Amino acid sequence: MNILQSVVVKQVLTEKSKEQLLQKYEGNRLQLKKECEQLMFELKKLEKTKKYQIGNLNKQFEKEIHTRREKIKLLEFQIEQLHMLPLGSELKEKEIQSIVEINVGDVWEDIVTNKTIIIKDGIVAEIR
């Protein structure tokens, strides 16, 4: 019989992976800043047309801008934390589902114990 089991995928922090994460975080941060600027531009453009109620329009746009600014703060925090982490640290990247075959006589505890895959520079380094 086969069952599905969650498997944690962790990434070992190396110079290469640290640089890739920093680039990813910076790219996301820049994208969010551009979106904020675009939303402010669109708000001003819509205010000039006077086709919509300004109060409701402002609330909706401010909500969207606020959401993006919060994401920017989170990314900046993650960048700070990444700078403080020593090389060799294991970062949880994601969880995936795995098919596990079970048979009569298998030790149940061995089957349900959380499995972990360790990735180092894009290559599977260890399966625990």
Residue pairs with C-beta under 8 A, 6 or more apart in sequence:
1 101
1 102
1 103
2 99
2 100
2 101
2 102
3 99
3 100
3 102
3 111
4 97
4 98
4 99
4 100
5 97
5 98
5 99
5 100
5 111
5 112
5 115
6 95
6 96
6 97
6 98
6 114
7 95
7 96
7 97
7 98
7 114
7 115
7 116
7 117
8 92
8 95
8 114
8 115
8 116
8 117
9 92
9 93
9 94
9 95
9 96
9 116
9 117
9 119
10 90
10 91
10 92
10 93
10 116
10 117
10 118
10 119
11 17
11 90
11 91
11 93
11 118
11 119
11 120
12 88
12 89
12 90
12 91
12 118
12 119
12 120
12 121
12 125
13 85
13 86
13 87
13 88
13 89
13 90
13 91
14 87
14 88
14 120
14 121
15 87
16 121
17 120
17 121
18 82
18 85
18 87
21 82
22 79
22 82
25 75
25 78
25 79
25 82
26 79
28 71
28 75
29 72
29 75
29 76
29 79
32 68
32 69
32 71
32 72
32 75
33 72
35 68
36 65
36 68
36 69
36 72
39 61
39 64
39 65
39 68
40 61
40 65
42 61
43 57
43 58
43 61
46 52
46 57
47 54
47 57
85 91
90 118
93 119
96 117
98 115
100 111
102 111
115 127
115 128
116 127
116 128
117 124
117 126
117 127
117 128
118 124
118 125
118 126
118 127
118 128
119 125
